[in-house]
């Protein structure tokens, strides 16, 4: 009896593999929709459109971007989780809804662990920037200004860990600032330039032009080395004397249950594109993005470790689910 069960399970597994392989061989047969959890004009949106153009050349089908911003990235991530697992909906998602939000929200309405990893795309080099109208060039000067004008400064950041970092700095340096919600890269930069939210921790690609023009000033970057784009801006350890391990990133995922043969095919296509020197230079390095292009298994292992780090950061920060 036991042998019969084993043979049945083995046969089913073999049939599943054959079916998955056949699905990948014929895939894609129609346009692929990409749910973007950020608004148009942000780092991930711009990158995904460039990547989508190249994927269309390799896969022979259009890549259609659908922006679903808001809700701390939960809106788009939930839409991803609820989509059909057929390979025709994939999603570009940051680390927050994958590893942080389950510790920050009482209810998510989706299971981040059920999403199917495709590849971690890149790490984001992010910079703490201030509007030039503030006339500050360092954290010390920012602290002094906030004390001189209490209750008047606000900041924004898309990344939960960087929000935690700023809250730590507020305590350490006595900086008086209020956090405002982040909706998307384009809107955040507009708020920065208008002075509505004059302090922000954003991806360098979002504020590169403004840093080069001098309309914003960079106080520090979150990477372990100084950015090759702005080598004059100090790192977090250099600016604060303390280290900070969490890094922001974006990744491609699919609804849970998407055939692994399809996710492997997508990852191979993405990795091939990101290995091209011209694409790598124009759409990653020059935008302050550190390429990764990991395999689905490598990315799954990373998520597991990052989720444990996220839980630790949230606990240490004393944040309670809302």
C-alpha positions as CSV (number, residue, x, y, z in Angstrom):
1,X,0.0,0.0,0.0
2,X,2.8,2.4,1.0
3,X,4.7,1.7,-2.2
4,X,1.5,2.4,-4.3
5,X,1.1,5.8,-2.5
6,X,4.8,6.7,-3.1
7,X,4.4,5.8,-6.8
8,X,1.3,7.9,-7.1
9,X,2.9,10.9,-5.5
10,X,6.0,10.5,-7.7
11,X,3.8,10.2,-10.8
12,X,1.9,13.3,-9.9
13,X,5.1,15.3,-9.3
14,X,6.5,14.2,-12.6
15,X,3.3,15.2,-14.4
16,X,3.4,18.6,-12.6
17,X,7.0,19.2,-13.7
18,X,6.1,18.3,-17.3
19,X,3.1,20.6,-17.3
20,X,5.1,23.4,-15.8
21,X,7.8,23.0,-18.4
22,X,5.3,23.0,-21.2
23,X,3.7,26.1,-19.7
24,X,7.0,27.9,-19.6
25,X,7.9,26.8,-23.1
26,X,4.7,28.4,-24.5
27,X,4.9,31.4,-22.2
28,X,4.1,34.2,-22.7
29,X,1.3,34.1,-25.2
30,X,-0.3,37.4,-24.4
31,X,0.7,40.7,-22.7
32,X,2.1,40.6,-19.2
33,X,0.7,43.1,-16.6
34,X,3.1,44.4,-13.9
35,X,1.5,45.8,-10.8
36,X,3.6,48.7,-9.4
37,X,3.1,49.5,-5.8
38,X,4.5,53.0,-6.3
39,X,3.1,56.0,-8.2
40,X,4.3,57.0,-11.7
41,X,7.6,58.9,-11.8
42,X,9.2,57.1,-8.8
43,X,12.4,55.0,-8.9
44,X,10.7,51.6,-9.3
45,X,8.2,52.9,-11.9
46,X,10.9,54.4,-14.1
47,X,13.1,51.3,-13.8
48,X,10.2,48.9,-14.5
49,X,9.3,50.8,-17.7
50,X,12.9,50.5,-18.9
51,X,13.0,46.9,-18.0
52,X,9.6,46.3,-19.5
53,X,10.8,47.6,-22.9
54,X,13.7,45.1,-22.9
55,X,11.5,42.2,-21.6
56,X,9.2,42.8,-24.5
57,X,12.1,42.4,-26.9
58,X,13.1,39.1,-25.3
59,X,9.7,37.6,-24.6
60,X,7.8,38.9,-27.6
61,X,4.9,40.3,-25.6
62,X,4.1,43.8,-24.3
63,X,4.7,44.6,-20.7
64,X,1.9,46.8,-19.3
65,X,2.5,48.8,-16.1
66,X,-0.4,49.3,-13.7
67,X,0.3,51.7,-10.8
68,X,-1.5,50.9,-7.6
69,X,0.1,53.2,-5.0
70,X,-0.9,53.9,-1.4
71,X,-1.5,52.2,1.9
72,X,2.2,51.8,2.7
73,X,2.5,49.7,-0.5
74,X,-0.2,47.3,0.8
75,X,-2.8,48.2,-1.9
76,X,-0.6,47.1,-4.8
77,X,0.8,44.1,-2.9
78,X,-2.7,42.9,-2.0
79,X,-3.7,43.2,-5.7
80,X,-0.7,41.1,-6.6
81,X,-1.6,38.4,-4.0
82,X,-5.2,38.3,-5.4
83,X,-4.3,38.0,-9.1
84,X,-4.4,34.8,-11.1
85,X,-1.2,32.7,-10.7
86,X,-0.7,32.2,-14.4
87,X,2.4,34.3,-15.1
88,X,0.4,37.2,-16.7
89,X,0.4,39.3,-13.6
90,X,3.7,40.0,-11.9
91,X,4.5,42.8,-9.4
92,X,7.4,45.1,-8.5
93,X,7.3,45.4,-4.8
94,X,9.6,47.0,-2.2
95,X,10.7,45.3,1.0
96,X,8.2,47.0,3.3
97,X,5.1,45.0,2.5
98,X,7.2,41.8,2.1
99,X,8.8,41.9,5.5
100,X,7.9,45.0,7.6
101,X,4.2,45.6,7.3
102,X,3.1,42.4,8.9
103,X,4.6,43.7,12.1
104,X,3.2,47.2,11.7
105,X,-0.4,46.5,10.7
106,X,-3.0,44.5,12.7
107,X,-4.6,43.4,9.4
108,X,-2.9,43.1,6.0
109,X,-5.6,41.2,4.0
110,X,-2.8,39.3,2.2
111,X,-0.1,36.9,3.2
112,X,3.3,38.2,2.1
113,X,4.9,34.8,2.6
114,X,2.5,33.4,0.0
115,X,3.9,35.5,-2.8
116,X,6.1,33.8,-5.3
117,X,9.7,35.2,-5.5
118,X,11.1,35.9,-9.0
119,X,14.1,38.1,-8.3
120,X,15.4,40.8,-6.1
121,X,16.1,43.5,-8.6
122,X,18.3,46.1,-6.8
123,X,19.2,47.8,-3.6
124,X,18.5,51.5,-3.4
125,X,21.2,54.0,-2.5
126,X,19.1,56.5,-0.6
127,X,20.1,60.0,0.6
128,X,18.8,62.2,3.5
129,X,18.2,65.4,1.7
130,X,16.9,68.9,2.7
131,X,15.5,71.7,0.6
132,X,18.2,74.3,-0.1
133,X,15.9,76.9,1.4
134,X,16.7,75.6,4.8
135,X,20.4,76.5,4.3
136,X,21.7,73.5,6.3
137,X,24.6,71.3,5.3
138,X,24.9,68.8,8.1
139,X,22.8,66.9,10.7
140,X,24.1,69.3,13.4
141,X,22.9,72.3,11.5
142,X,19.5,70.6,10.9
143,X,19.2,69.9,14.6
144,X,20.0,73.5,15.4
145,X,17.4,74.8,12.9
146,X,14.7,72.5,14.2
147,X,15.4,73.7,17.8
148,X,15.3,77.4,16.7
149,X,11.9,76.8,14.8
150,X,10.2,74.0,16.8
151,X,7.2,72.3,15.2
152,X,7.8,73.7,11.8
153,X,9.8,71.0,10.0
154,X,8.5,67.8,8.5
155,X,10.1,64.8,6.8
156,X,9.0,61.9,4.6
157,X,10.5,58.6,3.5
158,X,9.2,55.6,1.7
159,X,11.3,53.1,3.7
160,X,10.2,52.0,7.2
161,X,13.7,51.3,8.4
162,X,14.8,54.8,7.4
163,X,11.9,56.3,9.2
164,X,13.0,54.3,12.3
165,X,16.6,55.7,11.7
166,X,15.3,59.3,11.6
167,X,13.3,58.8,14.7
168,X,16.5,57.5,16.4
169,X,18.3,60.6,15.2
170,X,15.6,62.9,16.5
171,X,16.1,61.4,20.0
172,X,19.9,61.4,19.8
173,X,20.3,64.9,18.3
174,X,17.2,66.6,19.6
175,X,15.8,67.2,16.1
176,X,12.2,68.4,16.1
177,X,10.5,67.1,13.0
178,X,7.1,65.4,12.2
179,X,6.8,62.5,9.8
180,X,4.3,62.9,7.0
181,X,2.9,60.0,4.8
182,X,4.8,59.1,1.7
183,X,2.7,58.4,-1.5
184,X,5.3,58.2,-4.3
185,X,8.7,59.4,-5.5
186,X,7.3,62.1,-7.8
187,X,5.0,63.6,-5.2
188,X,7.6,63.4,-2.5
189,X,10.1,65.4,-4.6
190,X,7.5,68.0,-5.4
191,X,6.7,68.4,-1.7
192,X,10.5,68.7,-1.0
193,X,11.0,71.4,-3.6
194,X,7.9,73.3,-2.6
195,X,8.9,73.3,1.1
196,X,5.8,71.5,2.1
197,X,8.0,68.6,3.4
198,X,11.5,70.1,3.3
199,X,13.3,67.0,4.6
200,X,13.3,63.5,3.1
201,X,15.2,60.2,2.8
202,X,14.7,59.2,-0.8
203,X,16.4,57.2,-3.5
204,X,19.2,59.1,-5.1
205,X,17.6,58.7,-8.5
206,X,14.6,60.6,-7.3
207,X,16.7,63.6,-6.3
208,X,19.8,63.4,-8.5
209,X,18.8,66.3,-10.7
210,X,18.0,68.5,-7.7
211,X,21.3,67.5,-5.9
212,X,23.2,68.4,-9.1
213,X,21.4,71.7,-9.4
214,X,21.8,72.6,-5.8
215,X,18.1,73.0,-5.0
216,X,18.5,70.3,-2.4
217,X,21.5,69.4,-0.2
218,X,22.5,65.8,0.8
219,X,23.3,65.1,4.4
220,X,24.1,61.4,4.3
221,X,23.6,58.2,2.3
222,X,22.4,54.8,3.6
223,X,24.8,52.6,1.6
224,X,28.0,51.1,3.2
225,X,30.1,53.1,0.8
226,X,29.8,56.6,-0.5
227,X,27.8,56.9,-3.7
228,X,29.9,57.1,-6.9
229,X,27.4,59.7,-8.1
230,X,27.8,62.0,-5.0
231,X,31.1,61.1,-3.3
232,X,31.0,64.2,-1.1
233,X,27.9,63.0,0.8
234,X,28.9,61.0,3.9
235,X,27.5,57.5,4.8
236,X,25.4,56.9,7.8
237,X,28.3,55.7,10.0
238,X,30.4,58.7,8.9
239,X,27.5,61.2,9.7
240,X,26.2,59.6,12.9
241,X,28.9,57.4,14.2
242,X,26.5,54.4,14.2
243,X,25.8,51.7,11.7
244,X,22.5,50.7,10.2
245,X,22.0,47.3,8.5
246,X,18.6,47.6,6.8
247,X,18.7,48.5,3.1
248,X,15.8,49.3,0.8
249,X,15.1,47.4,-2.3
250,X,12.6,46.5,-5.0
251,X,11.9,43.0,-6.3
252,X,9.7,41.1,-8.8
253,X,7.2,38.7,-7.4
254,X,4.2,36.8,-8.6
255,X,0.9,35.6,-7.1
256,X,1.4,32.5,-5.0
257,X,1.1,29.3,-7.0
258,X,2.6,30.7,-10.2
259,X,4.5,27.8,-11.9
260,X,8.1,27.9,-10.9
261,X,9.1,27.2,-14.5
262,X,7.5,30.5,-15.4
263,X,9.2,32.4,-12.6
264,X,12.5,30.9,-13.5
265,X,12.0,32.0,-17.2
266,X,11.2,35.5,-16.1
267,X,14.2,35.6,-13.7
268,X,16.6,34.4,-16.5
269,X,15.3,37.1,-18.9
270,X,15.6,39.8,-16.2
271,X,19.1,38.7,-15.2
272,X,20.2,38.7,-18.9
273,X,19.0,42.3,-19.4
274,X,20.6,43.5,-16.1
275,X,23.9,41.9,-17.1
276,X,24.1,44.1,-20.3
277,X,26.7,46.8,-19.6
278,X,24.7,49.6,-21.2
279,X,21.5,48.8,-19.4
280,X,23.3,48.3,-16.1
281,X,25.0,51.6,-16.4
282,X,22.1,53.8,-17.6
283,X,19.3,52.3,-15.6
284,X,21.0,51.1,-12.4
285,X,24.4,52.6,-11.6
286,X,23.6,56.1,-12.9
287,X,20.3,56.0,-10.9
288,X,21.9,55.1,-7.6
289,X,20.7,51.5,-7.8
290,X,22.9,48.5,-6.8
291,X,22.1,45.5,-9.2
292,X,21.2,42.1,-7.6
293,X,19.1,39.9,-10.1
294,X,19.1,37.0,-7.7
295,X,17.5,33.6,-8.5
296,X,14.1,32.8,-7.0
297,X,15.7,30.5,-4.4
298,X,18.3,33.1,-3.5
299,X,15.7,35.8,-3.1
300,X,13.5,33.5,-1.0
301,X,16.4,33.0,1.4
302,X,17.1,36.7,1.5
303,X,13.4,37.4,2.4
304,X,13.6,35.0,5.3
305,X,16.6,36.7,6.8
306,X,15.2,40.2,6.0
307,X,11.9,39.4,7.7
308,X,13.8,38.4,10.9
309,X,15.8,41.7,10.8
310,X,12.5,43.7,10.2
311,X,10.9,42.1,13.3
312,X,14.0,43.0,15.3
313,X,14.0,46.6,14.1
314,X,10.3,47.1,14.8
315,X,10.6,45.6,18.3
316,X,13.6,47.8,19.1
317,X,11.8,50.9,17.9
318,X,8.8,50.1,20.1
319,X,6.4,50.3,17.2
320,X,3.0,48.8,17.7
321,X,0.7,47.4,15.0
322,X,-1.9,50.0,13.9
